[in-house]
Amino acid sequence: MSEPRWLAGDERETWLSFAALLELLPSSLDAQLHRDADLTHFEYYVLAILSEATERTLRMGVLARATNATLPRLSRVVSGLERRGFVTRATCPSDRRATNATLTDAGFAHLAAAAPGHVEHVRTIVFDVLTPEQVAALGAASDAMLGVLDPDGHARAGADLASGGRSDDAQA
């Protein structure tokens, strides 16, 4: 068994700072969205991904990959969004074994109303405190880590949906 590769002093300090950020950021995003739009960050993310899909519709499996969720978790969240009239589910016309989720007009309107406050919060807690060089470094560091954690790019699929994502078998 090889010797552990312990973190050097600067690595340890960076890791502790980053670990604190990983703990604080989700609760900050959730608190703002809950206060302003009665949504969790994950619910907002689901609505945002659907809003960028063709016809605002995706197969549940595609949506699960794009949001890095298990199907049971996604189904539970989508059920809540359905009860609020923000999403509908229907059998996929091209594969009756699959289910499509569709963002409703009410869901789109709620997302559109929530977006300005959410973007302002993200700007305040992330981008306003960083220099342009730090923003570029954050992007590069995030991409490098995602390359290890998500080599197939499923968690970054939302960006691809805006440029032509489809709800049919091509995205299965």
N, C-alpha and C positions, 0 to 999 in steps of 0.2 A: 504494500500500500504506500502510495507516495505521500509526501508531506503536503498538508493543506497550503494553498496559495493565499495566505493571509493578506488582508488589505493593508496597504501602506498608510501612513498618517494622513496624507492628503486624500487618498481614496476613501478612507474611513470617514473623514469629515464630509466629503461629497456624498457618500452613501447615506449617512445619517440625515443630511439636509434633504436629499432626494426622497428618502423614506418618509420623512415628516410631510413633505409635499404630497406624496402619494396618499397619505392619511387625511390631510386637510382639504385638498382640492375637491374630491367628490362631495364632501358634506357642504362645502361652500356653494358649489354648483346646484346641488339639490335644494339648499335653503333658499337661494335666490329664485329658482324656478317655482318652488312650492309657494313662496310668498306672493310672487307676481302672477303666476299662471296656474296654480294648483296642479303642477306636473312635477314628477321626478325628472332628474336629468336623463335617465334611461328612457322614460316615456317620450320626452322631448326628442331624444335621439331617434327613436323608432319613427315618430312622426316626420322628422326631418329627412330620414332615409327614404321613407315612402313618398315624400313630397318631390324628391328628385328623380323618382322612377318614372318610366313611361306610363302614362295613364294613372300615375300615382298608385301603381299596383305591383306587388311582388309576391312570389311564392313564399310561403312561410319559411321553408328551408333556406332560401336565398336571404331573406330578411334576418334569419337567425345567424347566418354566417357574417353578414354585413354588420351586425350589432354585437358579434361575439357572444351570443346568448345560446343557451341550450333551448331546444324546442319546448320543453315544459315551462321554462321561465318565460320565454317569449309568448307562449300561448296564454299564460296567466296575465301578463301585461296587456296583450292585445284584447283579452276578454274585458279587462277594465276599461280600455279605450273604446271598445264596442259599446259597453253600457253607457258611456258618456256621449255616444254618437259620433266619435272621432274617426272610427275605423269600422269597416265591414269585412266579413270573411265570406268567401264563396268557393265552391269547387272550381278548380282550374279547368277551363274548357279543353285544353290540350292534353290533360292528364287527370282523369277523374279521381286518381288516388291522392292528388295533391290539393292543397288549399291555398288560395290567394288572399292576401290582405290588401285592402284598398283604403286609402285615405279619403275620407268624405269631405265635402265642401265645408262642413262645420269644423272638422279636424284641421283642414288647411287654414281656415280663418283663425282658429285658436292658435295654431302654430305661428301664423303671420303676426298675430297680436303679441305673442310671447317673445318672438325673435329679437326685436330691438332691445328689450331689457336684458335678455340673455347675452347678446353680443356686447352690450355695454359692460356687463359684469365680466365677461371673458377679457375684454379689452383692459378693464381696470385692474384685474388681478394677474393678468399675464403680460399683455403686450405693452401697456403703459409703463411698466417697471423695468422693461428690457430695452437695451440699445438695439439698433438695427443689426449690429454684429451678433449680439446675443440671441436675437430672434433667429438669425440664420444658423447659429450654432445649435440652438434648441431644435430646429427642424432637422438638421443633419444628425444630431444625437438621437432624436426620436426615430428617424428613418433607420439608423444603424441598429438600434435595439429592436425595432419592429421586424427588421430583417432576420433576426434570430428567433423572436417570439412568434412571428406570423410570416413565415417564409413564402406562403402562397398568397399573401396580401388580402385575405378575407376581411380583416378588420378595417382595411382601407377601401373596401368595395364601394362605400358611399360616394366617394369621389368619382368612381367610374359610372355610377348610375346617372349622374347628371349629364353624362355625355352618351346616353343611349341605352341605359339599362332596360331590360325587357322582363316581362313576367312569365314568358313561356319556357319551353324546355331548354332553350339555349342557356339559361342560367341555373339549371338544375344542379 
